[in-house]
Amino acid sequence: MDNVNKFREILDKSGEVVIVVGQNYSMDEMASALSFHLALRSSGKTSTVISSKEPLVEVSNLVGIDKVKKSYEGSGGDLIVQFPYEEGEIEKISYTLEEGSLNIVVKPSGDSLSFGENEVRFKKSGGTPTLVITFGVKRLSELQTFFDVESLKETSIVNIDKDGNEKFGELVFVSDNSSSVSEQTASILSSLGYPFDTDIAQNLLSGIISATNNFQNPRTSSLAFEMAGVLIRNGAKRIARLETRPQGQFNPQKRTNFPEQNYRRDQRQDHRNDQRQENRPREDNQPDKNPPEEWLAPKIYKGSTSV
């Protein structure tokens, strides 16, 4: 059985699916994760996307980015009470029962604690999911941010990435020849039979464009072009990356000389030429309007008659 059929079988048996994005994710990896999340949701699956890093500005236009969480909160797990702590300030922690309520008592070693009520937080440890799909997670140890790795022994892990990956997991979709994770994700979703709606198609195309520098990278694979064509046919729009323009290239002070501007410039030049012509001093060889009187007197020619 090939990897795609194994993946389909695992998905059919799984309950909630947890999608993990790598610590140093790019637009490409986040686009892939959100697209898979949208595909699972459209098929009726329960899916959660988690990332340890806050969303970057460049991924703000991806559909579903507002659904990314920083931790996994499953149906099981423990409730954790979290507050700031300075060494030596707490003498002991105890609890009391009062009218059906549990009170957690934090006794300071001094007069008071360094934190207040508004700094106390509650969170749940998510337990153990049945399926984890990773995008751009380079090594298994990265999952320690969200899970006890030892507790994942019964969890199926599907690893989707490109080069530089340790190739961990039950199923590995990692190719050193791929130019993007998004092109692989598009191919996997297509092979699994998931339809591409406009949001999924746009996310994946944005990921491919970002990873391949708008298809200008010489390592852009044939699969990237093939999947881009499929995504465009399913409603994605090819939008050039805004960051491809070098900083400082645009000069708002520099204007193009259009024909009308050239005409006005020539008019100003002609006017300056006329002014210079009027102010130019008269040359010596030009005739005077009032010549001397001796110039007008009769002249007598005295020639020689000798031969």
C-alpha positions as CSV (number, residue, x, y, z in Angstrom):
1,M,0.0,0.0,0.0
2,D,1.4,3.4,-1.0
3,N,1.7,6.4,1.4
4,V,-1.4,8.1,0.0
5,N,-3.7,5.1,0.6
6,K,-2.2,4.6,4.1
7,F,-2.8,8.3,4.8
8,R,-6.4,7.9,3.7
9,E,-6.9,4.9,6.0
10,I,-5.4,6.8,9.0
11,L,-7.6,9.8,8.3
12,D,-10.7,7.6,8.2
13,K,-9.9,6.0,11.6
14,S,-8.9,9.3,13.3
15,G,-11.0,11.5,15.5
16,E,-9.6,14.9,16.0
17,V,-6.6,15.9,13.9
18,V,-4.0,18.2,15.2
19,I,-1.9,20.1,12.6
20,V,1.4,21.5,13.8
21,V,3.4,24.2,12.0
22,G,7.2,24.4,12.4
23,Q,8.8,26.9,14.8
24,N,10.4,28.9,12.0
25,Y,7.6,28.6,9.6
26,S,7.3,30.5,6.3
27,M,4.4,31.7,4.3
28,D,4.7,28.4,2.4
29,E,4.3,26.1,5.4
30,M,1.5,28.1,7.1
31,A,-0.4,28.2,3.8
32,S,-0.1,24.4,3.5
33,A,-1.2,23.8,7.1
34,L,-4.3,26.1,6.8
35,S,-5.3,24.6,3.5
36,F,-5.2,21.0,4.9
37,H,-7.2,22.3,7.9
38,L,-9.9,23.8,5.6
39,A,-10.0,20.6,3.5
40,L,-10.5,18.4,6.7
41,R,-13.2,20.8,8.0
42,S,-15.1,20.7,4.7
43,S,-15.2,16.9,4.9
44,G,-16.6,17.0,8.4
45,K,-13.4,16.3,10.3
46,T,-12.4,18.1,13.5
47,S,-9.1,19.8,13.1
48,T,-6.9,22.2,15.1
49,V,-3.9,24.2,13.8
50,I,-1.2,25.1,16.4
51,S,2.0,27.1,16.2
52,S,4.3,28.3,18.9
53,K,5.0,31.5,17.1
54,E,2.7,34.5,16.6
55,P,1.3,34.9,13.1
56,L,3.7,36.9,10.9
57,V,2.5,40.0,8.9
58,E,3.1,38.2,5.6
59,V,0.6,35.5,6.4
60,S,-2.2,37.8,7.5
61,N,-4.1,37.4,4.2
62,L,-4.3,33.6,4.4
63,V,-7.8,32.2,4.9
64,G,-8.1,30.7,8.4
65,I,-5.1,32.4,10.0
66,D,-7.3,33.6,12.8
67,K,-8.0,30.0,13.8
68,V,-4.3,29.2,14.7
69,K,-3.8,28.5,18.4
70,K,-0.7,28.4,20.5
71,S,-1.5,25.2,22.3
72,Y,-3.6,22.1,21.9
73,E,-6.7,21.9,24.1
74,G,-8.2,18.5,23.6
75,S,-11.1,16.9,25.5
76,G,-8.7,15.3,28.0
77,G,-5.7,16.5,29.9
78,D,-5.1,18.5,33.0
79,L,-6.1,22.0,34.1
80,I,-3.1,24.1,34.8
81,V,-3.1,27.3,37.0
82,Q,-0.3,29.6,35.9
83,F,1.1,32.7,37.6
84,P,4.4,34.6,37.8
85,Y,6.9,33.2,40.3
86,E,10.0,34.7,42.0
87,E,12.2,32.3,43.9
88,G,11.5,32.2,47.6
89,E,8.4,34.3,47.6
90,I,5.9,31.3,48.1
91,E,5.9,29.4,51.4
92,K,3.4,26.8,50.4
93,I,0.4,25.9,48.1
94,S,-2.6,24.2,49.5
95,Y,-6.3,23.9,48.9
96,T,-9.6,24.0,50.8
97,L,-13.1,22.9,50.0
98,E,-15.9,25.4,50.4
99,E,-19.6,24.8,49.5
100,G,-18.7,22.6,46.5
101,S,-15.8,24.8,45.3
102,L,-12.1,24.1,45.4
103,N,-9.9,27.0,46.6
104,I,-6.2,26.9,45.8
105,V,-4.3,28.8,48.5
106,V,-0.9,30.3,47.7
107,K,0.7,31.5,50.9
108,P,3.6,34.0,50.5
109,S,6.8,33.7,52.5
110,G,6.7,37.4,53.2
111,D,4.0,40.0,53.5
112,S,2.6,39.7,50.0
113,L,3.0,38.1,46.6
114,S,4.6,39.9,43.6
115,F,1.7,39.2,41.3
116,G,-2.0,40.1,41.3
117,E,-5.3,38.4,40.4
118,N,-5.2,39.6,36.8
119,E,-1.9,37.8,36.2
120,V,-3.3,34.3,37.1
121,R,-4.0,32.3,34.0
122,F,-5.7,28.9,33.3
123,K,-4.9,26.5,30.5
124,K,-5.5,22.9,29.7
125,S,-2.9,20.3,28.7
126,G,-4.5,18.8,25.7
127,G,-4.0,15.1,26.3
128,T,-2.9,13.0,23.3
129,P,-4.5,13.2,19.9
130,T,-4.9,10.2,17.6
131,L,-3.3,11.9,14.5
132,V,-0.7,14.7,14.2
133,I,0.2,16.2,10.8
134,T,3.3,18.4,10.7
135,F,4.2,21.0,8.2
136,G,7.7,22.4,8.2
137,V,8.6,20.6,11.5
138,K,12.2,19.6,10.9
139,R,12.7,17.3,13.9
140,L,10.6,15.3,16.3
141,S,11.9,17.3,19.3
142,E,10.0,20.4,18.1
143,L,6.7,18.6,19.2
144,Q,7.8,18.9,22.8
145,T,6.5,22.4,22.9
146,F,2.9,21.0,22.7
147,F,3.1,17.3,23.8
148,D,4.9,14.9,26.0
149,V,6.7,13.1,23.1
150,E,6.6,9.8,25.1
151,S,2.8,10.0,25.1
152,L,2.8,10.1,21.3
153,K,3.7,6.5,21.0
154,E,0.2,5.5,20.1
155,T,-0.3,8.6,17.9
156,S,0.0,8.5,14.1
157,I,2.4,11.2,12.9
158,V,2.4,12.3,9.2
159,N,5.4,14.5,8.2
160,I,5.0,16.9,5.3
161,D,8.0,19.0,4.4
162,K,10.8,19.6,1.8
163,D,14.6,19.6,2.3
164,G,16.4,19.6,5.7
165,N,13.9,17.3,7.4
166,E,14.9,14.4,9.7
167,K,12.1,12.3,8.1
168,F,10.4,11.2,11.4
169,G,6.9,9.9,11.7
170,E,4.7,7.0,10.5
171,L,4.2,8.5,7.1
172,V,6.8,10.8,5.5
173,F,6.0,13.1,2.6
174,V,9.4,14.8,2.3
175,S,11.2,15.5,-0.9
176,D,14.5,17.2,-1.3
177,N,13.6,18.1,-4.9
178,S,10.4,19.9,-4.0
179,S,10.5,23.7,-4.4
180,S,7.6,24.2,-1.9
181,V,5.6,22.4,0.8
182,S,2.4,23.9,-0.8
183,E,2.9,22.0,-4.1
184,Q,3.3,18.8,-2.2
185,T,0.2,19.5,-0.1
186,A,-1.8,20.3,-3.2
187,S,-0.7,17.0,-4.7
188,I,-1.6,15.0,-1.6
189,L,-5.0,16.6,-1.2
190,S,-5.7,15.9,-4.9
191,S,-4.7,12.3,-4.5
192,L,-6.8,11.9,-1.4
193,G,-9.8,13.2,-3.3
194,Y,-10.4,16.4,-1.4
195,P,-11.9,19.2,-3.6
196,F,-10.2,22.6,-3.9
197,D,-12.6,25.4,-3.0
198,T,-11.4,29.0,-3.8
199,D,-10.0,29.6,-0.3
200,I,-7.9,26.4,-0.3
201,A,-6.7,27.0,-3.9
202,Q,-5.7,30.7,-3.1
203,N,-3.8,29.7,0.1
204,L,-1.8,27.0,-1.7
205,L,-1.0,29.2,-4.7
206,S,0.2,32.0,-2.4
207,G,2.4,29.4,-0.7
208,I,3.9,28.3,-4.0
209,I,4.5,31.8,-5.2
210,S,6.2,32.8,-2.0
211,A,8.5,29.7,-1.9
212,T,9.5,30.0,-5.6
213,N,9.8,33.8,-5.7
214,N,7.0,34.1,-8.1
215,F,8.3,31.1,-10.1
216,Q,11.6,32.9,-10.7
217,N,13.7,30.6,-8.5
218,P,15.8,28.3,-10.8
219,R,14.9,25.3,-8.5
220,T,11.2,25.7,-9.1
221,S,10.0,22.1,-9.8
222,S,7.7,20.9,-12.6
223,L,5.2,19.9,-9.8
224,A,5.0,23.5,-8.7
225,F,3.9,24.6,-12.2
226,E,1.5,21.7,-12.6
227,M,-0.2,22.3,-9.2
228,A,-0.3,26.1,-9.9
229,G,-2.3,25.4,-13.0
230,V,-4.8,23.2,-11.1
231,L,-5.2,25.8,-8.4
232,I,-5.8,28.6,-10.9
233,R,-8.5,26.5,-12.6
234,N,-10.1,26.2,-9.2
235,G,-10.4,29.9,-8.6
236,A,-7.0,31.0,-7.3
237,K,-5.6,34.4,-8.5
238,R,-2.0,34.8,-9.2
239,I,-0.9,37.9,-7.2
240,A,2.7,39.0,-7.4
241,R,4.6,39.3,-4.1
242,L,4.8,42.9,-2.9
243,E,8.2,42.3,-1.3
244,T,9.9,41.5,-4.6
245,R,10.5,45.2,-5.3
246,P,13.9,46.3,-3.9
247,Q,13.6,48.8,-1.1
248,G,14.2,52.4,-2.3
249,Q,13.6,51.6,-5.9
250,F,10.6,53.8,-6.2
251,N,11.5,57.5,-6.3
252,P,8.3,59.7,-5.9
253,Q,10.3,62.8,-6.9
254,K,11.3,61.4,-10.3
255,R,8.7,62.0,-12.9
256,T,8.3,60.7,-16.4
257,N,8.6,63.3,-19.3
258,F,5.3,62.9,-21.1
259,P,4.7,64.8,-24.4
260,E,2.9,67.7,-22.8
261,Q,5.8,68.3,-20.4
262,N,8.3,68.1,-23.3
263,Y,6.3,70.7,-25.2
264,R,6.2,73.1,-22.2
265,R,9.9,72.6,-21.7
266,D,10.7,73.5,-25.3
267,Q,8.5,76.6,-25.0
268,R,10.5,77.8,-22.0
269,Q,13.8,77.1,-23.9
270,D,12.6,79.2,-26.9
271,H,11.7,82.1,-24.6
272,R,15.1,82.1,-23.0
273,N,16.8,82.0,-26.5
274,D,14.7,85.1,-27.6
275,Q,15.8,87.0,-24.5
276,R,19.5,86.2,-25.1
277,Q,19.1,87.3,-28.7
278,E,17.7,90.7,-27.7
279,N,20.3,91.3,-25.0
280,R,23.3,90.3,-27.3
281,P,25.6,93.4,-28.0
282,R,25.8,94.6,-31.7
283,E,28.7,93.3,-33.6
284,D,31.3,95.7,-35.1
285,N,30.8,94.8,-38.7
286,Q,27.1,95.7,-38.7
287,P,26.3,99.1,-40.5
288,D,25.5,102.1,-38.4
289,K,22.2,103.8,-39.0
290,N,24.0,107.3,-38.9
291,P,27.4,107.0,-40.7
292,P,30.0,109.8,-40.6
293,E,29.5,112.8,-43.0
294,E,32.9,112.2,-44.8
295,W,31.6,108.8,-45.9
296,L,29.0,110.6,-48.0
297,A,31.3,113.2,-49.7
298,P,32.3,112.6,-53.5
299,K,35.5,110.6,-54.0
300,I,38.1,111.5,-56.8
301,Y,39.9,108.6,-58.3
302,K,43.6,109.2,-59.2
303,G,45.0,106.5,-61.3
304,S,48.3,105.9,-63.3
305,T,48.3,106.3,-67.1
306,S,51.7,104.7,-67.6
307,V,51.7,101.4,-69.4
